[in-house]
Amino acid sequence: MKLPDKVAIVTGAASGLGKAIAVRYAREGAKVAVADLNGEAADAVAAEIRAAGGQALGVAMDVTSEEAVNAGVAAIVAAFGGVDILVSNAGIQIVHPLEEFSYAEWKTMLAIHVDGAFLTTKACLPHMYRSGRGGAIIYMGSVHSKLASMLKA
C-alpha cells in the first residue's frame, strides 16, 4: 500500500487498532490526522509519527458531537489541504449481559459507533467531492458484529 499525497483521518486513533492504522498510513506516505476523544493522547501519537519521519496532526474529536467533528475536520483541511481517506474506527465496548445494560449505556454505544460514522462521513464528503479525486471511507466493526458473545451486546 502506498499513500503519498493522501490525507487520512483516523478516529479512535490514540490507541489500539486506530493507532496502528494511523502509524501504518503515515509509514506509507499519508498525512495522518490522529483523531480521538483524548486530545492529549492524540497529540502524543502524532508526535510519535512525526518523530519517525511522518506527517501527523493530533485532533481532539468527540465523534458524537457534530460541532466537534466539523471543527476537527476543518482544522485538518486547513493543515493538510483536504481529506482523501476516512477511517471511522472510534468505538467502545461495554462488557456485561444485555439485561444489565442501562438505556444510557446503549445510547452512548450507538452514538459513538453509528452517529460517529455518520457525522464524520458527512463532514468529510464535501472535501472529497471538491477535490475531484473522490476518496475512501472505511467503517470499522468488531468481530462481534457477526459472531455472538455472551457479554458484548
Solvent accessible surface area in square Angstrom, and as a share of the most:
residue,aa,sasa,rsa
1,M,115,0.51
2,K,164,0.69
3,L,22,0.11
4,P,80,0.50
5,D,124,0.64
6,K,70,0.30
7,V,8,0.04
8,A,0,0.00
9,I,1,0.00
10,V,0,0.00
11,T,1,0.01
12,G,18,0.18
13,A,0,0.00
14,A,15,0.11
15,S,75,0.48
16,G,58,0.55
17,L,107,0.53
18,G,1,0.01
19,K,59,0.25
20,A,54,0.42
21,I,27,0.13
22,A,0,0.00
23,V,45,0.26
24,R,105,0.38
25,Y,23,0.09
26,A,10,0.08
27,R,169,0.62
28,E,23,0.11
29,G,34,0.33
30,A,2,0.02
31,K,55,0.23
32,V,0,0.00
33,A,0,0.00
34,V,0,0.00
35,A,1,0.00
36,D,21,0.11
37,L,134,0.67
38,N,82,0.42
39,G,19,0.18
40,E,147,0.66
41,A,29,0.22
42,A,0,0.00
43,D,75,0.39
44,A,54,0.42
45,V,5,0.03
46,A,0,0.00
47,A,45,0.35
48,E,86,0.39
49,I,6,0.03
50,R,119,0.44
51,A,93,0.72
52,A,93,0.72
53,G,71,0.68
54,G,19,0.19
55,Q,95,0.42
56,A,8,0.07
57,L,53,0.26
58,G,15,0.14
59,V,13,0.07
60,A,68,0.52
61,M,5,0.02
62,D,50,0.26
63,V,11,0.06
64,T,52,0.30
65,S,36,0.23
66,E,80,0.36
67,E,145,0.65
68,A,29,0.22
69,V,0,0.00
70,N,72,0.37
71,A,61,0.47
72,G,4,0.04
73,V,2,0.01
74,A,58,0.45
75,A,50,0.39
76,I,0,0.00
77,V,33,0.19
78,A,90,0.70
79,A,59,0.46
80,F,36,0.15
81,G,66,0.64
82,G,11,0.11
83,V,1,0.01
84,D,6,0.03
85,I,14,0.07
86,L,0,0.00
87,V,1,0.01
88,S,13,0.09
89,N,25,0.13
90,A,23,0.18
91,G,42,0.40
92,I,62,0.32
93,Q,121,0.54
94,I,27,0.14
95,V,79,0.46
96,H,42,0.19
97,P,35,0.22
98,L,108,0.53
99,E,146,0.66
100,E,111,0.50
101,F,25,0.11
102,S,53,0.34
103,Y,157,0.60
104,A,72,0.56
105,E,56,0.25
106,W,86,0.30
107,K,105,0.45
108,T,67,0.39
109,M,26,0.11
110,L,66,0.33
111,A,22,0.17
112,I,30,0.15
113,H,78,0.35
114,V,92,0.53
115,D,68,0.35
116,G,2,0.02
117,A,18,0.14
118,F,124,0.52
119,L,21,0.10
120,T,2,0.01
121,T,20,0.12
122,K,106,0.45
123,A,13,0.10
124,C,0,0.00
125,L,51,0.25
126,P,58,0.37
127,H,39,0.18
128,M,4,0.02
129,Y,153,0.58
130,R,168,0.61
131,S,43,0.27
132,G,71,0.68
133,R,148,0.54
134,G,33,0.32
135,G,50,0.48
136,A,46,0.35
137,I,49,0.25
138,I,68,0.35
139,Y,124,0.47
140,M,69,0.31
141,G,67,0.64
142,S,56,0.36
143,V,97,0.56
144,H,62,0.28
145,S,87,0.56
146,K,193,0.82
147,L,112,0.56
148,A,101,0.78
149,S,38,0.24
150,M,182,0.81
151,L,80,0.40
152,K,64,0.27
153,A,62,0.48
